[in-house]
Amino acid sequence: MTRIGELTRVVVLAVASVTLWDSYGCSLIVDAGSLGGGECPIGKKSCTEPGTGKDLCVLLTDPKYGCGSPVCIPCTTLLPGTKDTRCSNTNICERITCDLGFLDCNGNAQDGCEVNLKLGTSDPVTGTVRNCGVCTTSLTPSSLCQVPAGTGQPICLNGACDVACTSPYQNCNTVLSDGCETNTSTDPNNCGACSTPTQSHKCAVGQTCSGGVCK
């Protein structure tokens, strides 16, 4: 049996491995990636094994190490909202399935499940929020949050459309289509705040509302 200590140190570096020849004509094939300063063969990349710190040469088709990405991070981390992933035929991370509460609404498997259904997708160009609770399509109009310009900011709150108002304006009628319709600074029926079935902010007959106070 050959002792490694008797190797003549004649090293032939191949693409996939290093061949060490001893003085008896025997050889030992060693993965180049396991040698200090060694490079990984074609089709693999150098990564560090989590938990052990061991240097590895991993396949570019392994989603646990990010496929062909320059980093060695799982595809489920690289692609937001994904539960299961795979490597494409060009070694790019792709979504297979989504985590609960996330969906792939743009149909691009390579950017994962990009939509958090509780928050939707803000569109600064149109001033709307799409994909609220479900992907927005012609069959799901309620997932598109919008209000008239200048009447508040549409938001997706826990998967349902709502409106964010700027004081003193409020959405007292709870109707989304007219936004923040009430000026609580001057409305005698909602003076200082929106009136509710359990809390009235309505001024008495003959009073007016000024600065949110009945006078």
C-alpha positions in Angstrom: 0.0 0.0 0.0 1.4 3.4 -0.9 2.3 5.8 1.8 1.4 9.4 0.9 4.5 10.6 2.6 6.6 8.9 -0.1 5.0 10.8 -3.0 7.5 12.2 -5.3 5.4 15.4 -5.5 4.9 15.1 -9.2 1.5 16.8 -9.6 -0.6 16.8 -12.7 -3.4 19.4 -12.5 -6.5 18.4 -14.5 -9.7 20.4 -14.9 -11.6 18.1 -12.5 -8.9 16.7 -10.3 -5.3 16.6 -9.1 -3.4 13.3 -9.8 -0.5 12.6 -7.3 2.0 9.9 -8.5 4.2 8.1 -6.1 7.6 6.5 -6.6 6.0 3.1 -7.2 3.9 4.2 -10.1 0.7 4.3 -8.2 -1.6 7.3 -8.2 -4.2 9.0 -6.0 -7.0 11.1 -7.5 -7.9 14.1 -5.3 -10.8 16.6 -5.8 -9.1 19.9 -6.7 -11.6 21.8 -4.6 -10.4 20.0 -1.5 -6.8 21.2 -1.9 -5.7 24.6 -0.5 -6.1 27.1 -3.3 -7.6 24.6 -5.6 -10.3 25.6 -8.1 -13.5 23.8 -8.7 -14.1 21.9 -12.0 -16.5 23.1 -14.7 -20.0 22.8 -13.6 -19.2 23.4 -9.9 -18.4 26.3 -7.7 -16.6 26.8 -4.4 -18.8 27.1 -1.3 -18.4 26.6 2.5 -20.6 24.0 4.1 -22.9 25.6 6.7 -22.1 24.5 10.3 -18.8 22.9 9.5 -16.9 25.5 7.6 -15.7 22.8 5.2 -14.7 24.0 1.7 -16.8 22.2 -0.9 -17.2 22.1 -4.7 -20.9 22.1 -5.3 -22.9 21.6 -8.4 -24.3 24.6 -10.2 -27.6 22.7 -10.2 -27.9 22.6 -6.4 -30.6 25.0 -5.2 -29.3 24.6 -1.6 -26.2 26.6 -2.7 -28.0 29.1 -5.0 -27.5 27.2 -8.3 -25.2 29.3 -10.5 -25.4 32.4 -8.4 -22.0 33.9 -7.4 -23.1 33.5 -3.7 -23.6 30.2 -1.8 -27.1 31.1 -0.4 -30.1 28.8 -0.8 -32.5 29.7 -3.6 -35.3 29.9 -1.0 -33.4 32.8 0.6 -32.4 34.5 -2.7 -36.0 34.4 -4.0 -38.5 36.1 -1.6 -41.5 34.2 -0.4 -40.6 30.9 -1.9 -41.1 27.5 -0.2 -39.6 25.1 -2.8 -37.1 26.0 -5.5 -35.0 24.5 -8.3 -32.3 25.4 -10.8 -33.3 26.3 -14.3 -31.5 24.7 -17.4 -29.3 27.8 -17.3 -28.5 27.3 -13.6 -30.7 30.2 -12.3 -32.8 29.9 -9.2 -36.5 29.4 -9.9 -39.6 29.2 -7.8 -41.6 26.0 -7.6 -44.0 26.8 -4.8 -44.7 29.8 -2.6 -44.9 30.3 1.1 -48.3 30.9 2.7 -49.2 34.6 2.1 -47.0 35.0 -0.9 -47.7 34.6 -4.6 -45.9 34.9 -8.0 -48.2 37.5 -9.6 -45.9 38.5 -12.5 -45.4 35.0 -13.7 -41.6 35.2 -13.5 -40.4 32.2 -11.6 -36.8 33.6 -11.4 -37.8 36.5 -9.0 -39.7 34.2 -6.7 -43.0 34.9 -5.0 -42.6 38.6 -5.1 -45.9 39.6 -3.7 -46.8 39.7 0.0 -50.6 39.4 -0.2 -51.0 41.3 3.1 -49.3 44.4 1.7 -49.9 44.2 -2.1 -47.7 45.9 -4.7 -47.6 49.7 -4.8 -47.5 51.4 -8.2 -46.1 54.9 -7.9 -47.0 55.7 -11.5 -50.7 55.1 -11.1 -50.9 55.8 -7.4 -52.6 52.4 -6.8 -51.9 49.2 -4.9 -52.3 45.9 -6.9 -52.3 42.3 -5.7 -54.0 43.0 -2.4 -55.1 39.7 -1.0 -54.8 38.0 -4.4 -53.1 38.6 -7.7 -54.8 41.4 -9.6 -56.5 40.3 -12.8 -59.6 41.3 -14.7 -61.4 38.7 -12.6 -60.2 40.1 -9.3 -61.0 43.9 -9.4 -61.3 44.1 -5.6 -57.5 43.4 -5.3 -56.8 46.8 -7.0 -56.8 49.5 -4.3 -57.4 53.0 -5.6 -59.1 56.2 -4.4 -59.7 59.6 -6.2 -56.6 61.8 -6.4 -56.2 64.1 -3.5 -58.5 62.1 -1.2 -55.9 60.0 0.6 -53.5 57.2 -0.2 -54.7 53.7 -1.0 -53.1 50.9 1.0 -53.4 47.2 1.4 -54.0 46.3 5.0 -53.8 42.6 5.9 -54.9 41.7 2.5 -57.8 44.1 2.2 -57.9 47.5 0.5 -58.1 50.6 2.8 -57.1 54.2 2.6 -54.6 56.2 4.6 -55.9 59.7 5.4 -54.1 62.9 6.4 -55.7 64.8 9.2 -58.2 66.5 9.3 -59.6 64.4 6.5 -61.0 61.0 7.4 -63.0 58.2 5.7 -66.0 58.5 7.9 -68.5 56.8 5.6 -66.1 53.8 5.3 -66.5 53.8 1.6 -63.2 53.4 -0.2 -64.3 54.8 -3.6 -64.5 58.4 -2.3 -61.4 58.2 -0.1 -61.0 60.5 2.8 -64.2 62.4 2.1 -64.8 64.1 5.5 -63.0 67.2 6.8 -63.4 66.7 10.6 -62.2 70.2 11.1 -65.4 71.7 9.7 -68.0 69.0 9.4 -70.7 69.4 12.1 -71.7 65.8 11.8 -68.1 64.6 12.3 -66.5 67.3 14.3 -63.0 66.5 15.5 -63.5 62.8 14.6 -65.8 60.5 12.7 -69.1 59.8 14.4 -69.8 56.1 15.1 -72.9 54.2 16.4 -71.3 54.2 19.9 -69.6 57.7 19.8 -71.2 60.8 18.4 -69.2 63.8 17.2 -72.2 65.6 15.9 -72.6 69.3 16.9 -75.9 70.4 18.5 -78.5 72.2 16.4 -77.4 75.7 15.7 -73.7 74.9 16.3 -70.9 74.9 13.8 -67.7 73.0 13.6 -64.5 75.0 13.6 -61.1 73.6 14.1 -62.7 70.3 15.1 -64.6 71.9 17.9 -68.4 72.5 18.1 -69.2 76.2 18.7 
